Amino acid sequence: MTDIRVVQRAIALLVVIKCSVGFYLPGLAPVNYCPKEKANPTCKSDISVYVNRLNSAESVIPYEYTHFDFCEPKQGSSPTENLGQVVFGERIRPSPYQFSFKEEKTEMVCQKKYFEKPEDKDKDKKKLDRLRQAIRLNYQHHWIIDNMPVSSCYITEDKTNTKKNVCYPSFPVGCYVGKDGTGKDDCQSLIPKDSVKPDTAYLFNHVEITLDYHPWSPDWPGNPPDGAGRLLKAQVTKLASVAQPSTANILQGIQANKPLALPGSGETPSGFAVVYSYAITFKSNDLVKWSSRWDYILDSIPNANIEWFSILNSVVIVLFLSGMVAMILLRTLHRDIARYNQLDSAEDAQEEFGWKLVHGDVFRPPRKGMVLSIFLGSGVQIFFMTLITLIFACLGFLSPANRGALMTCSLVLYVCLGTPAGYVSSRIYKMFGGEKWKSNVILTAFLCPGIIFFVFFILNLFFWGVGSSAAIPFSTLIALLALWFGVSVPLTFVGAYFGFKKRAIEHPVRTNQIPRQIPDPTFYTKPLVGIVMGGILPFGCIFIQLFFILSSIWSHQLYYMFGFLFLVFIILVITCSETTILLCYFHLCAEDYHWWWRSFLTSGFTAFYFFLYSIHYYVSKLEMEGFLNTFLFFGYTFIMTFIVFILTGTIGFFACFWFVTKIYSVVHVD
């Protein structure tokens, strides 16, 4: 009987191991490719090319591929986009570019003609104006092959004149040569010098792509035929602006080396045509594994070569300061508690001083307790959403290859964490002695999400107005509202039900009926001074990461340092807690017992410095112009600032609440 059980367990273990070997994250499983004559159901020959939205670091507004007059696909279906992709404005569509594995060729894709008919003059002029504007603002193509971005690589030099190969997961639509004869990112070098004209937009209508592949390896599962391979890299090796004299000989037009300059805004040349073409080559590479194919992009992202010494130095300083704060606080508190507990005589009892003096008022409910409890409930919801999302990201579930997964995970978690929000809000409100429990439940479910959704909807209206791909479709808005009203709100009600059902939180000391008069504060103990000072240290531990996060959002760079971000988040929690506790202790020693709101605002003021840093980033790092870009940038910045305010404020409040409850529970109060 024992032998049978051992055999069963061994078989079960083998099955688990086998399943583990064959397990891949959704959308991240390798695909085998074969030459056309050897293709079969497990080994494809056709390589599909998908096109994503076009965006620019000089504009907040992305556009769909079909917004511009490029070649249209003859057939093909778009891949299903997840919720995060739609919210981020990604629109992945099939393209007219189709390759076959190991089939190298140069081919024309399509020809676009303009100003042939007088009745189409205005329409053609509008199409070319869009292309010219896209080139002037340096809009970028985002093509996808085998779930990998088609990259473009350049040799750059840093401050020490060290050359480095930098790769971007995109390539430009064209090159705009300014009035000074130079283009952005030195793009005029791609155009023959004798043909460069100032104040001219050149369209890159010919692209040469090299596909690196890993040849068949014996450790691959299955039995692919000879000549099979897995794609490792899709890189643009040449971008060319080519004025094709005809469609008969593409190579002849390329060799003629005459660039394609788009006509000026007031020009309407008859018979103007654009020929789009491509060249595809394949390159074998057995040095790079399929699982490491993203490394060449991630390792070469601008600013990815972080000054780790500087970052670690900042982390060490923050940890050192936090340790000093904790040590001083604990030693001073220990001395205070020992001294208070030694006051046995009535005479000494009347000579109480310091924070023990306010024991009869320290738990007096604050003004606007309803609003504070609502913010705390939403803050707990945001805190656990952030924590769980970062854990998933550290485990690799939210890698750049899994597009939209980060936003999808965050939205789903936020919706599903309505129960903690309702529970915490109701418990805090009941502790404050609130009686309007219905208002508390409804506002917890609708106030903070409603503010975010309202601002988001206003911004979405502007995207709708300009025809941007960032405009969320009406059906997706309905889906978001359904998640909010159908999942989050009921869960909030459930949490509030259990919260109100429990007994109110009991404090370690009784509250006096008559409030104690607070002495006049000194400059350092004034509420505003403490609040302004309280956000400096928490902001100091996150501002380095803010640069990379904002660059990921506004400069469209890949962000993958989730492990370090998780560490920074933990340090932020510790720093917010200790800073708030320290300032709360100072105010209690000054006989100021109004700590409820102050503890929330002290660490919540980190959001104010976040907003100031966003303004600095907008002015110094971005080249956006126009009212619409500014409005959209600061609209989204407001949403992020509001979330940071609620998150950090909640951390500070609960740290201070724990501290105050703890110190008043260990002293003898008559």
C-alpha angles and dihedrals in degrees: 000000000000091000091053091052091049091052091048092051091048091052091047090050091051091050091051092048091048091050091047092053091051096043120109131168115260111280092008101086115121118251122214117222127198137182113274095257092054100043118132137162092281096042121050128207103188116078112206121213118206127192124216131196119298117238141170138209087227095059136043090211117091122193134208118250092248091056087081127056098256127137114295123223117251094216143343138104128255118247116250111265121216124228094264093054092051093048091049091050098248114155112182113194135171115263133214089241111100125173135188122216113268091355106126117195147142113230144166115243102191145321125237118201126196138193094015095127124040092222091058095050096102093043093050091046090054091050093052092044089057092051092047092050091048091052093046091053092044097241114189133222116231110200124176127208119178090346090303124114117244100242135202120209131201136180111243135177125224128210091282091054090248112151118228135179107237120192127197124196089232144042131219127265091224146316127274113203110205128217089271091060096250131110134210116278088007090287092154087077087074090061124070109264095229090055099049113115124185121248092019133129116220118197120218099222098158122063129182116202130190118202115204115204136183111232120233115294127199092233092065115109117246125022110278116184125255115287094033121141146168122238116247106171141008111198133173104231096178137019117192137183103212128181098207113209089201142349094241098083115026094176091054090055092049093049091050086071095210112146124227109240116190114231117257122262093266097041125097107179111190116241095014108167138182121206115200116204142160143197123211128197132175128220128191117227121176095168097076122063121223091242090059098047094112093056097087090060097041093047094050102042110129110264090010089113088079122194091247092182090059093047094046089047090056091048092050091049092050092048091047092051091046090051092049091049091049093046095048092045095049094046093048092045092049090053092046094050093047091050095047093049091053092060098100103147123082090237092056091044090060090053096063115150140174124027094340089070092071097049090116093055106029093094095041106135114256128237116266090022090161093062093044093052091049092051090048093051092051090044092056089050092052092044095056091041090055094043096050093043091053091048091053090046092051090052090056099250092120100048122151089257090064097067117209093005094119095056093039091052092048094049094046092047093048091052093047094048095066091110096065089047093054093042096050094042093051093046093051093044091049089049088055089055094248118166103186093087094156092057090047093053095046095046092047089055096044115021105073097028088045093055091050094045093047093053090042091051092050090051090047090056090059091050089050090051094057096039095245124168087230088072104106112228118248091245091057091050088053089050091051091049090048090053090048099045098029101043114010098044096049091046090051089052090050092051092047091050092057091041095055091042092062123079117268117267109268120224123220092235134040122249118237119237094230116056116238118242113250116226119239107278124236120233093268095048096051111119096236093050092051093047093050092048093045096068097051099078097045090048090049092063096051107035094088091056090044090069092058093043093050090045089054092051102039104022093041096234121154115257118204107147094107094141092059091042089055090052091050090050091054090048089049091054092049094045095047090049097048095042092051093046092050094050091043089055092051092051093048089051087054087055093249107137098177093107103132100083093026092060090051095047095043096066092026089064086076085084090062091058089045088056092048090051090051089055089050090049092049093050100040106030107030129065098202119148136191136044095272095056091047093048093049093045094053092040091060090039089057090055092050092045092051091051092048090048093053093043099048093039091055092050091052094046097053092044090053092043091054091047096049093046091049099050095045092049094059100051125080110245120185 
